[in-house]
């Protein structure tokens, strides 16, 4: 009798769980999306008709495939129709606000700068990364700061932020100068070997990987560069996730795609654990009183402090590895591309190159740039801003609403993702004038220019990029040293073909011809 009662109880529990899973699945894939669709349609916000389960993913893939199938016929910067062709078509058809479907996830396009500012500042605590976004990057950067939400994001931000403030920030300049000197020597050696042109993107990628490895791992930077190489491969694989339908359990399928990603992820984390274990061993045997002054050391020191307290937030080794991977991607990838695109722009605009060179010579007087010099390099800052405007690190900035909210005249229901097309905003003639697609750094000399309104390369509000100061300091130092040592022009072999692989990249690299300057 007792056995029957146990079996009956287990059966009831099983059936209850089955009903709950069925309801949650129905709600996730049908009820909630349809509810959001009706709410937005009542407010006049419509969009392309979605297909079952895949939404508009196939439409977007088709648009992008056609627009990027050919290279551009010349070096110009009218690239919105090339990289965001679906935005161009749908905004013309449905207006500034429209809804499209990324699988089962409804996303509303938002280009109105006042509403964007309100959303990113006022509602930063009740918006963040959606489940789909987190799944797409889970194997790549995990649940680090970039993908964290709510209280997890708040705690992680406060742990990481001190690494990019005050004297700690200034201390990175030495590594940046040292690594850049080595890179410039490599360029000179290549020229002496008879190379007439160089693919500058490769040098910038290697240089920023070196800097980030030293900043993050200190004396373990050689192993850090191994991690960088593996993360680059992992990024390419995970970028495919944006073109796939992601549903619960899909990453466990034993296909070739998932096996490759799992293998790369395991190797990255094995190398990270070796570095972490060596730090812990030094602490345990008394060889060191802390885990180190680099970013990894700071995270490990914080883990010990937080875990010994009782604040409801614990740091584990997986989270530390995820933060390291996030910092590697966000701190290396975006800066390398910023440098590459800026060199391309200056190589094809020699007048501005000469202007910036004259400023650098005046401010630095032949010396490597110091932290005190950087604020005086105003023309260089204008060029960097214009480079980030034309070729921002990310084409879009997505956020999901975790609560119902009022945004201007719109009611935003819980579960709706807000899709901010950064690239389109940066190229908007309405915001930037008729020359929006032209390289014109002078636009940033205007006193009316204010960051965060129409210019959001690092996002805005409390969830803006924590490392933006690091990236700008690094870019200024590297460019100042490069420009003061070499004059460069764009090669005849350069083919202008921007593509998106999570970030905006030159499909064939950037080939330039370098000429050493007399010092």
C-alpha angles and dihedrals in degrees: 000000000000090000090053091051091052092048091048091050092049091048091051091049091048093049091046091052091047091052091047093050091047092049093045090049092048090047093047097046102033122002100049097042091048091048090052091046092054093047092053094043090055086058092050096257111135138153147171117326111261125226119231112281096343096061109186097331093111091048092052092047090051093049093049093043091056096043095050097039090096131044120243115268094230143359104285132132104227091117105138093093089049100048101026102029092147090056091052094049097043096043089053090048102040105020134242092319119051139145125232130173127241096195104301094340115100114216127190118210111226123187102156104113096208091055092044091053091048092048096048095045108030098038102035093117095052098043134060145118119347126229090255092053092048092049092049092057100028095103092041109046100354119202098334123140094287092061101031123111138197119347092353089060091046093053094042092049091053091049095049100036097076089064088067101044139090120322092358089062093047091052091067093064093080092057091047093053093044094050092045092053088056091048093050089051089053090053091051091048090051091052091049088053088060102259106152096192135023134203097236094193091068091054093047092048092051092045097050090045089054092049095046091046092054092044094048103035106020110198090008092066094120090062087042090061089054088054090049091055092051093045089053090056091044091052092055091052094045092048086071088066090074088063095047133078107250119204133163112294096009093120090061094061108118095233127134093257094056094042092054092048093047092049093050092045092051092050092049091050092046090057091045091051091051090056092045093048092051089055092049092048091053090052094048096051091045097246090126134027094210140021092256142276097264122093094270090050091051091051093049091048090050091048090057093047097044095044092050089054128062107236098130094252123097129190116214131185092257090058091049091051090049091051090050091051091046092051090047093053099038095038099042109029098048095045093048090053093044089055094045095050092044092053089049091051094047092044090056093041105052094171091063091043090058092047092053092044091054090051093049092049091049096047101037098031093210095312126116108268115267127203089259091056096054099074089054094057093089098153090051090051090051090052092048091050091050090049091052090047094053096036108022117188091247128028093211139026112209127192131170124218110235092186136029109272142178114236113181105299092342131096106214111202123216111269097032115124118219111219113201110192098212094180093053092047091050090052097042113132088202090062103030105027134244091310093058091124094048128092103248116149089179089081088074092056090070116108088219091067113106123178115238096038108091091335112081110146090143096034117243142251126037092325095056119129109293092205100049092110090052091050094049093046091050093047093049094049095047096044093045091053094044095047093047091052103039142032110214138191131187114265122241086234093061112115114198107223116140114194134178121242097159084303132039109271136174103250095217100024126249115286115199136174112230128203120188115234122226109256 
